[in-house]
Amino acid sequence: MTYPSIYKILKGPNRAELLCIMRSPLSLIPNIILFLLLIFLLLVANLYLPYYLQYIPFVSKFSLRWLGIIPLLVLLETARRYYNDLYVLGEVSIFRKTGRLSLNYSVPSVRYTDIRGIFVFQSFWGRVFGYGHVYVGTAAQGDAELSIEFVSAPYQLARLIENFREYNLNQKNE
């Protein structure tokens, strides 16, 4: 994925939410593989285990079809992970809406003029599939104040955030 330039983004109608970014679908590949593996194991269990389970007194009445709940839960967790976080780049600040599908909802925000460091981290699988984490740090905290996790093209996003930072510093000086 390539992000548009800052000048294209600034032409948008909503100045508070110029660009919305979600988690990369490629970061969900391990969950999808787990889902498919569980479906396969469920099919194998439903084909071969009933013959052996008929000799066990209490287990013989248990239907193995109920094990289908496990892959369904993995699929629901995959969907929750994809839709739970939304990263929004505005004209003045960047914020993360986290917990949209969970119990704790928070919206940490950082103004571009307060940014002192932008760090990018990619794991081995992140480099293979093109996703990573971007951490935005300010002088207020020692750690990163805002983390943008599992996004496509993290180096391009870090460059875009740096361009917004420079744009806001130039606007402030004028």
C-alpha positions in Angstrom: 0.0 0.0 0.0 1.2 3.5 -0.8 -0.1 6.4 1.1 -1.1 9.6 -0.8 1.0 12.7 -0.5 0.3 15.3 2.2 -1.0 17.8 -0.4 -3.5 15.3 -1.7 -4.6 14.5 1.8 -5.0 18.2 2.7 -7.5 18.7 -0.1 -9.9 16.5 1.8 -13.2 17.9 3.0 -12.9 16.9 6.7 -9.9 18.6 8.2 -10.2 16.8 11.5 -10.0 13.3 9.9 -8.0 13.6 6.7 -6.8 10.0 6.5 -8.1 6.9 8.3 -5.9 3.8 8.5 -6.8 0.3 9.7 -4.8 -2.7 10.5 -3.2 -4.5 7.5 -5.2 -7.6 6.5 -1.9 -9.4 5.9 -1.2 -9.2 9.7 -4.2 -11.5 10.2 -2.6 -14.4 8.2 -1.6 -16.4 11.3 -5.2 -16.2 12.6 -6.6 -17.3 9.3 -4.1 -20.2 9.2 -5.2 -21.2 12.7 -8.9 -21.1 11.6 -8.2 -23.3 8.6 -6.2 -25.8 10.7 -9.0 -26.0 13.3 -11.6 -26.6 10.6 -9.4 -29.4 9.2 -8.9 -31.0 12.7 -12.6 -30.7 13.3 -13.5 -32.5 10.1 -10.9 -35.3 10.9 -12.3 -35.6 14.4 -15.9 -35.8 13.2 -14.9 -38.5 10.7 -12.7 -40.8 12.8 -13.3 -40.2 16.5 -17.0 -41.3 16.8 -15.9 -44.9 16.3 -13.5 -44.8 19.2 -15.6 -42.7 21.5 -18.6 -45.1 21.5 -16.8 -47.3 24.0 -16.3 -44.5 26.6 -19.5 -44.3 28.7 -20.0 -40.6 29.2 -18.3 -39.3 26.1 -20.3 -41.4 23.7 -23.3 -39.0 24.2 -21.3 -35.9 23.3 -21.6 -34.7 19.8 -18.2 -33.6 18.2 -20.1 -31.0 16.2 -20.0 -28.7 19.2 -16.3 -28.4 18.7 -17.2 -26.2 15.7 -17.5 -23.3 18.2 -13.7 -23.2 18.5 -13.0 -22.2 14.9 -16.0 -19.8 15.0 -14.4 -18.1 18.1 -11.1 -17.8 16.3 -12.9 -16.2 13.3 -14.7 -13.7 15.6 -11.4 -12.8 17.2 -9.8 -12.2 13.8 -12.6 -9.9 12.9 -12.4 -8.1 16.2 -8.6 -7.6 15.8 -9.2 -6.1 12.3 -11.9 -3.6 13.3 -10.8 -2.8 16.9 -8.3 0.0 16.1 -8.6 3.0 13.8 -5.8 5.4 13.2 -6.7 8.9 12.1 -4.4 11.5 10.7 -5.9 15.0 11.0 -4.6 18.4 10.0 -3.3 19.2 13.5 -3.0 15.9 15.3 -2.9 12.1 15.0 -5.1 9.9 17.1 -5.9 6.2 17.7 -9.4 5.0 18.3 -8.8 1.8 20.1 -11.4 -0.5 21.7 -14.1 0.0 19.2 -15.1 -3.7 19.5 -13.9 -4.3 23.1 -14.8 -3.2 26.6 -12.2 -0.4 27.0 -12.5 2.5 24.5 -9.8 5.1 24.4 -8.6 7.8 22.0 -5.0 8.9 22.7 -4.0 11.9 20.6 -0.7 13.6 19.7 -0.3 17.0 18.1 2.2 17.0 15.2 4.1 19.9 16.7 4.7 17.9 19.9 6.3 14.9 18.1 10.0 14.5 19.0 10.6 11.0 17.5 9.0 8.6 15.1 10.2 4.9 15.3 9.4 2.1 13.0 9.5 -1.6 14.0 9.0 -4.6 11.7 9.2 -8.2 12.7 10.5 -10.9 10.4 6.9 -11.7 9.2 6.1 -8.0 9.0 9.0 -7.6 6.6 7.8 -10.5 4.5 4.2 -9.4 4.3 4.8 -5.6 4.4 3.3 -4.5 7.7 4.8 -3.1 10.9 4.5 -0.7 13.8 5.0 3.0 13.9 5.7 4.5 17.4 5.3 8.3 17.9 7.1 9.8 20.8 6.9 13.2 22.5 8.9 14.9 25.1 6.2 14.3 27.7 6.9 10.5 28.1 10.0 8.3 27.8 8.2 5.6 25.9 6.1 6.1 22.7 3.0 8.0 23.5 1.1 6.7 20.5 1.6 3.3 18.8 0.2 2.6 15.3 0.3 -1.2 15.1 0.1 -3.7 12.2 -0.2 -1.1 9.4 0.8 -1.5 5.8 4.0 0.2 4.6 5.1 1.5 8.0 8.1 3.4 6.7 5.9 5.3 4.2 3.5 6.1 7.0 6.3 7.4 9.2 7.5 9.6 6.4 3.9 10.9 6.0 3.7 11.7 9.7 7.0 13.5 9.5 5.7 15.5 6.5 2.6 16.5 8.6 4.9 17.5 11.5 7.0 19.7 9.2 3.8 21.2 7.6 2.4 22.1 11.1 5.7 23.6 12.3 5.8 25.7 9.1 2.2 26.8 9.7 3.0 27.7 13.3 6.0 29.8 12.3 4.1 31.8 9.7 
